[in-house]
Amino acid sequence: MSIKALMTQACTGDSTAGQGCIGHNPMDTWVHIVGGGLSGLSLASSLARHQVLPGPVVISEPEPERLTKKTFSFWLTDEEHAILNPEHTHSNWQVSTKKLTTLHTGQRFRYGTRSGKHVLDECQAVISSHPQIHQVKEAIDAAPKADHVFDSRPIAPSSFRLIQSFSGTEVEFQRPHQIEAVGLMNQIEATDSGIRFVYILPLGAKRALIEHTEFTTKLADLSALQSMNRDYLSREFSTNPFQTIRTEAAHIPMGFRSTASHLGIPIGARGGMTRDATGYGYRTIRYACEAIARDLVTNNRATRYHPSLTTQWADTVFLNLIDQRPDSIPEILLTIARRMTADQFAAFMMMRTPSDVFRILWSAPLKPFTCALIGKYQWI
Ligand SMILES: Cc1cc2nc3c(=O)[nH]c(=O)nc-3n(C[C@H](O)[C@H](O)[C@H](O)COP(=O)(O)OP(=O)(O)OC[C@H]3O[C@@H](n4cnc5c(N)ncnc54)[C@H](O)[C@@H]3O)c2cc1C
């Protein structure tokens, strides 16, 4: 075996051919991850699955419990259970306006959910037992010294292209709630700055998360959205007493208007791993961080994640429509949902391949979509 291969083996714990850690002083920080939220912990836990790393890994996070304030939902196939690790899965989901409802039953895809605490516990179990990974409770605002720096700090809403504002209320009912389908986008309606809908997520027989959400050009009032949750709960479950367990609220990016400066390679929402049109990021973050970790360990190389151009293009059309003609969105979304099978709709929400994007072209109502493509919003 060559000296190079021997060094690679010492660094990676296997005999994979590659650049390994040649040139790295084992006492210096090899990887510094700024931010220990979903992407920071995903990257660190993927690295932690390698017994021997080329050098120390540091994660800087000022508020380690912050992740417990979130619930993550995502689509998955049965084969992906072990990787994406949902606590609950659902086969039924629906999209509705005030007048019409489309119900889907997934065959290949399910809608999975796990709490931020579940993610945190899983990641911590592998990270904290790795002798080369160190977690530091601190905020970092200047580039740290390391061979590879990853930056996952959240970006301020003033840079968002469009905003997803939402307030969620998780409740425990006295009796089973009998919600049989996830309400992905229920009662979609146009507002003067975008669209609003209610998201309904059953979390077991007696628990549910109710979340009023806006896709909007200006920050929505989160306390107003919270009071819509209260009204909804008292109206829809007037005979089933409930207790509030937890609330969550945020403004999350739907694309960025300007490029922020990063302390290293951007990951997570900052690194374009959340979808512009939906705000979903869990699935992409898990897979992209696993790929980054593999490349680091095998090739001592760090590459930035780039979403596919077709997805970016389709999302831009959608965001322009929300911006210019929010009144057209409820019908467009409902038509797309009605014309697609459940699995096609799930694939459209994930947009993993160009064919998922092109299927929208077949399913979207022709006139508003064509007008949006040529930028003639006034013709819709
Ligand atoms: C409430 C909520 C619910 C969501 N639900 C879903 C969902 O259901 N499905 C889905 O796919 N996506 C969801 N998302 C979108 C996305 O997946 C999450 O925002 C995800 O957490 C993004 O990961 P991240 O690592 O980019 O950011 P975060 O998880 O927010 O991590 C960033 C970390 O950086 C830390 N930090 C901040 N400043 C500094 C500093 N100066 N130095 C060091 N660290 C710093 C923060 O404390 C934070 O922990 C949700 C987002 C929110 C806010």
PDBQT file of the ligand as one rigid body, heavy atoms in Angstrom, charges set to zero:
ROOT
HETATM    1  C1  LIG A 401     -40.728  26.595  13.200  1.00  0.00    +0.000 C 
HETATM    2  C2  LIG A 401     -40.204  25.965  11.920  1.00  0.00    +0.000 A 
HETATM    3  C3  LIG A 401     -40.790  24.795  11.434  1.00  0.00    +0.000 A 
HETATM    4  C4  LIG A 401     -40.304  24.208  10.248  1.00  0.00    +0.000 A 
HETATM    5  N1  LIG A 401     -40.910  23.080   9.796  1.00  0.00    +0.000 NA
HETATM    6  C5  LIG A 401     -40.420  22.459   8.709  1.00  0.00    +0.000 A 
HETATM    7  C6  LIG A 401     -41.013  21.245   8.266  1.00  0.00    +0.000 A 
HETATM    8  O1  LIG A 401     -42.019  20.795   8.814  1.00  0.00    +0.000 OA
HETATM    9  N2  LIG A 401     -40.466  20.606   7.215  1.00  0.00    +0.000 N 
HETATM   10  C7  LIG A 401     -39.378  21.097   6.567  1.00  0.00    +0.000 A 
HETATM   11  O2  LIG A 401     -38.906  20.451   5.627  1.00  0.00    +0.000 OA
HETATM   12  N3  LIG A 401     -38.829  22.277   6.928  1.00  0.00    +0.000 NA
HETATM   13  C8  LIG A 401     -39.319  22.969   7.983  1.00  0.00    +0.000 A 
HETATM   14  N4  LIG A 401     -38.765  24.159   8.367  1.00  0.00    +0.000 N 
HETATM   15  C9  LIG A 401     -37.738  24.776   7.494  1.00  0.00    +0.000 C 
HETATM   16  C10 LIG A 401     -36.299  24.259   7.715  1.00  0.00    +0.000 C 
HETATM   17  O3  LIG A 401     -36.225  22.876   7.488  1.00  0.00    +0.000 OA
HETATM   18  C11 LIG A 401     -35.810  24.583   9.112  1.00  0.00    +0.000 C 
HETATM   19  O4  LIG A 401     -35.791  25.975   9.289  1.00  0.00    +0.000 OA
HETATM   20  C12 LIG A 401     -34.418  24.055   9.422  1.00  0.00    +0.000 C 
HETATM   21  O5  LIG A 401     -34.250  24.135  10.815  1.00  0.00    +0.000 OA
HETATM   22  C13 LIG A 401     -33.327  24.826   8.715  1.00  0.00    +0.000 C 
HETATM   23  O6  LIG A 401     -32.097  24.336   9.153  1.00  0.00    +0.000 OA
HETATM   24  P1  LIG A 401     -30.843  25.277   9.306  1.00  0.00    +0.000 P 
HETATM   25  O7  LIG A 401     -29.745  24.467   9.837  1.00  0.00    +0.000 OA
HETATM   26  O8  LIG A 401     -30.646  26.070   8.084  1.00  0.00    +0.000 OA
HETATM   27  O9  LIG A 401     -31.277  26.374  10.407  1.00  0.00    +0.000 OA
HETATM   28  P2  LIG A 401     -31.551  26.180  11.939  1.00  0.00    +0.000 P 
HETATM   29  O10 LIG A 401     -32.070  24.832  12.236  1.00  0.00    +0.000 OA
HETATM   30  O11 LIG A 401     -32.384  27.353  12.344  1.00  0.00    +0.000 OA
HETATM   31  O12 LIG A 401     -30.096  26.308  12.602  1.00  0.00    +0.000 OA
HETATM   32  C14 LIG A 401     -29.372  27.502  12.622  1.00  0.00    +0.000 C 
HETATM   33  C15 LIG A 401     -28.691  27.582  13.987  1.00  0.00    +0.000 C 
HETATM   34  O13 LIG A 401     -27.754  28.662  13.981  1.00  0.00    +0.000 OA
HETATM   35  C16 LIG A 401     -27.689  29.159  15.309  1.00  0.00    +0.000 C 
HETATM   36  N5  LIG A 401     -27.079  30.481  15.298  1.00  0.00    +0.000 N 
HETATM   37  C17 LIG A 401     -27.662  31.686  15.114  1.00  0.00    +0.000 A 
HETATM   38  N6  LIG A 401     -26.724  32.669  15.187  1.00  0.00    +0.000 NA
HETATM   39  C18 LIG A 401     -25.532  32.062  15.413  1.00  0.00    +0.000 A 
HETATM   40  C19 LIG A 401     -24.194  32.545  15.573  1.00  0.00    +0.000 A 
HETATM   41  N7  LIG A 401     -23.891  33.850  15.497  1.00  0.00    +0.000 N 
HETATM   42  N8  LIG A 401     -23.209  31.638  15.783  1.00  0.00    +0.000 NA
HETATM   43  C20 LIG A 401     -23.494  30.310  15.854  1.00  0.00    +0.000 A 
HETATM   44  N9  LIG A 401     -24.745  29.809  15.706  1.00  0.00    +0.000 NA
HETATM   45  C21 LIG A 401     -25.746  30.669  15.487  1.00  0.00    +0.000 A 
HETATM   46  C22 LIG A 401     -29.143  29.161  15.755  1.00  0.00    +0.000 C 
HETATM   47  O14 LIG A 401     -29.251  29.185  17.172  1.00  0.00    +0.000 OA
HETATM   48  C23 LIG A 401     -29.672  27.871  15.123  1.00  0.00    +0.000 C 
HETATM   49  O15 LIG A 401     -29.683  26.794  16.032  1.00  0.00    +0.000 OA
HETATM   50  C24 LIG A 401     -39.227  24.798   9.529  1.00  0.00    +0.000 A 
HETATM   51  C25 LIG A 401     -38.679  25.987  10.019  1.00  0.00    +0.000 A 
HETATM   52  C26 LIG A 401     -39.154  26.567  11.181  1.00  0.00    +0.000 A 
HETATM   53  C27 LIG A 401     -38.537  27.870  11.653  1.00  0.00    +0.000 C 
ENDROOT
TORSDOF 0
